[in-house]
Amino acid sequence: MDFYTIGVYGKTETDFFTSLTNKGVDLFCDIRQRRGVRGKKYSFVNSLRLQKKLENLNIKYLHIKDLAPTKEIRESQKEEDFQKNILKRDRTKLGKVFISKYNKEIIEPFDFEDLFDSFQKNNLKRVVFFCVEEEVLACHRSLIANKIVEIYNQEIEDL
């Protein structure tokens, strides 16, 4: 199995979907808590529109809400950004508190092996984990990627 991550900010709709099709992605894992974005520019990743487009591209869609950071975890990052006077869109990496809480509360209890077994049973070969941030290190998808590297000793490309 090959794993990827992808964000949407900084990409056009064409670039976003071309990245997926060029890699032959057959499963799109949406790991957002809320599956919508504000504004017209990125409306193509609002849940229903996204799912319809993926279906047209023959890419299965899976929302894994259990991998989304909780409101409390997101608030801890907001607080650190505020203290450092950094706007969310300018953040280049996650804070220590976010990383610690996310790993303890989300990653540790999550059954990755069961998830990946289900991928294999369904003959899924190329899986992408999606959230919105442009910079992978500023997003929880990087922590999921770290866990996959730990389990499978496999590098993960951010598209």
C-alpha positions in Angstrom: 0.0 0.0 0.0 1.1 3.5 -0.7 0.1 6.4 1.5 0.0 10.1 0.8 -1.3 13.3 2.5 -2.7 16.3 0.8 -3.9 19.8 1.8 -6.0 22.2 -0.2 -4.8 25.7 0.6 -2.6 27.1 -2.1 -3.9 24.7 -4.8 -6.4 25.2 -7.6 -9.2 22.7 -8.0 -7.5 21.4 -11.1 -4.1 21.0 -9.3 -5.8 19.3 -6.3 -7.6 16.6 -8.3 -4.7 16.2 -10.8 -2.4 15.4 -7.8 -4.8 12.6 -6.8 -5.3 11.1 -10.3 -1.6 11.3 -11.2 -0.8 9.1 -8.1 -3.6 6.7 -8.9 -5.3 7.3 -5.5 -8.1 4.9 -4.9 -9.1 6.0 -1.4 -9.5 9.5 -0.1 -9.6 9.7 3.7 -11.1 13.0 4.9 -9.8 13.5 8.5 -11.4 16.9 9.2 -13.8 17.4 12.1 -16.0 19.8 10.0 -16.0 18.9 6.3 -16.5 22.4 4.9 -14.5 25.5 4.2 -15.6 29.1 4.0 -15.5 31.0 0.8 -15.8 30.2 -2.9 -12.1 29.6 -3.6 -12.0 26.2 -1.9 -15.6 25.2 -2.1 -14.7 22.2 -4.2 -13.6 20.5 -1.0 -16.9 21.0 0.8 -18.1 17.5 1.7 -20.9 16.9 -0.8 -19.2 18.5 -3.8 -15.9 16.7 -2.9 -17.6 13.3 -2.7 -19.4 13.8 -6.0 -16.1 14.8 -7.8 -14.3 11.8 -6.2 -17.0 9.5 -7.3 -16.7 10.8 -10.9 -12.9 10.1 -10.6 -13.5 6.6 -9.3 -11.9 7.4 -6.0 -13.6 6.0 -2.9 -14.3 8.5 0.0 -14.0 7.8 3.7 -14.6 10.3 6.5 -12.5 9.2 9.5 -13.8 11.6 12.1 -11.9 9.7 14.9 -8.7 11.1 13.4 -9.8 14.7 13.6 -8.5 16.8 16.4 -11.1 17.7 19.0 -12.2 21.3 19.6 -10.1 21.3 22.8 -7.0 20.2 20.9 -7.6 22.8 18.2 -8.0 25.5 20.8 -4.6 24.7 22.3 -3.1 25.4 18.9 -5.1 28.6 18.6 -3.8 29.7 22.0 -0.2 29.0 21.0 -0.6 30.8 17.7 -2.0 33.8 19.6 0.9 33.8 22.1 3.4 33.7 19.2 1.4 36.3 17.2 1.1 33.8 14.2 -2.0 33.6 12.0 -3.3 30.1 11.3 -2.6 30.5 7.6 1.0 31.5 8.3 1.8 28.7 10.7 4.5 26.3 9.4 4.4 23.7 12.2 2.2 22.5 15.0 2.9 23.5 18.6 4.2 21.1 21.2 0.9 21.1 23.2 -1.2 20.2 20.1 1.2 17.4 19.2 1.3 16.0 22.7 -2.5 16.1 23.1 -3.2 14.8 19.6 -0.8 11.9 20.0 -2.2 11.0 23.4 -5.9 11.5 22.8 -6.3 10.6 19.1 -3.3 8.6 17.8 -2.6 6.3 20.7 -6.2 4.9 21.1 -6.9 4.7 17.3 -6.6 1.2 15.8 -4.5 1.8 12.7 -4.0 -1.9 12.1 -7.7 -2.5 11.9 -8.1 0.4 9.5 -5.3 -0.7 7.2 -6.6 -4.3 7.3 -9.9 -3.0 6.0 -8.0 -1.2 3.2 -6.3 -4.4 2.2 -9.5 -6.4 2.3 -11.0 -3.9 -0.1 -8.0 -4.1 -2.3 -7.1 -0.4 -1.8 -3.6 0.3 -2.9 -3.1 4.1 -2.8 -4.6 6.0 0.1 -4.5 9.7 0.8 -5.2 11.5 4.1 -6.7 14.9 3.6 -7.0 18.1 5.6 -6.9 21.7 4.5 -3.6 23.2 5.6 -1.0 24.0 2.9 2.0 23.1 5.1 2.0 19.4 6.1 3.9 20.1 9.3 1.2 22.7 10.3 -1.5 20.0 10.1 -2.4 16.9 12.0 -2.1 14.8 8.9 1.7 15.0 9.5 1.2 13.2 12.9 -0.8 10.5 11.1 2.0 10.2 8.6 4.5 9.8 11.4 2.4 7.0 12.8 2.2 5.2 9.5 6.0 5.5 9.1 6.3 4.0 12.6 4.0 1.1 11.9 5.0 0.3 8.3 8.4 1.9 8.0 7.2 3.6 4.8 7.8 7.1 3.7 4.7 9.2 2.9 4.6 11.9 0.2 2.6 15.1 0.7 0.9 15.9 -2.6 
